[in-house]
């Protein structure tokens, strides 16, 4: 399952600031059980810059999240998220890389 969330800031900010200062190390308010951030960062693949966070709940469910922002500076940060078992992690990363790379803003 793929979900999309939109986060809003009062002032325009860069995607680096929104991701690294407010997202990468944040834990959800509704976290249940043993929540861990497995990794968060920025990387380039095929000349595209990705912002990704991976976490898990109770050591069984992995959450893979990718973030995009229009023109890398905006009041809005979009999160694309999938979750599933650990053996699906690589599949989810592949799907989300393709998904966020295809996002077009008006």
HUGIZI-V192954 format. One record per pair of residues at least 4 apart in sequence whose C-alpha atoms are under 7 Angstrom apart, sorted by the first residue. I is the first residue (numbers start at 0). J is the second residue. Records with the same first field share a line. If there is no record, write none. Layout:
I->J ; J
This chain:
0->81
1->79 ; 80 ; 81
2->79 ; 80 ; 81
3->77 ; 78 ; 79 ; 80
4->77 ; 78 ; 79
5->75 ; 76 ; 77 ; 78
6->75 ; 76 ; 77
7->74 ; 75 ; 76
8->74 ; 75
9->74
10->74
11->72 ; 73 ; 74
12->16 ; 17 ; 72 ; 73 ; 74
13->17 ; 71 ; 72 ; 73
14->18 ; 68 ; 71 ; 72
15->19
16->20
17->21 ; 22
18->22 ; 23
19->23
21->25
23->39 ; 52
30->34
32->56 ; 57
33->56 ; 57
34->55 ; 56 ; 57
35->54 ; 55 ; 56
36->53 ; 54 ; 55
37->53 ; 54
38->52 ; 53 ; 54
39->51 ; 52 ; 53
40->50 ; 51 ; 52
41->48 ; 49 ; 50 ; 51
42->48 ; 49 ; 50
43->47 ; 48 ; 49
44->48
50->65 ; 66
51->64 ; 65 ; 66
52->63 ; 64 ; 65
53->62 ; 63 ; 64
54->61 ; 62 ; 63
55->59 ; 60 ; 61 ; 62
56->60 ; 61
59->84 ; 85
60->82 ; 83 ; 84 ; 85
61->82 ; 83 ; 84 ; 85 ; 88
62->80 ; 81 ; 82 ; 83
63->80 ; 81 ; 82 ; 91 ; 92
64->78 ; 79 ; 80 ; 81
65->78 ; 79 ; 80 ; 95
66->76 ; 77 ; 78 ; 79
67->76 ; 77 ; 78 ; 99
68->72 ; 73 ; 75 ; 76 ; 77
69->73 ; 104
81->91
83->87
87->91
88->92
89->93
90->94
91->95
92->96
93->97
94->98
95->99
96->100
97->101
98->102
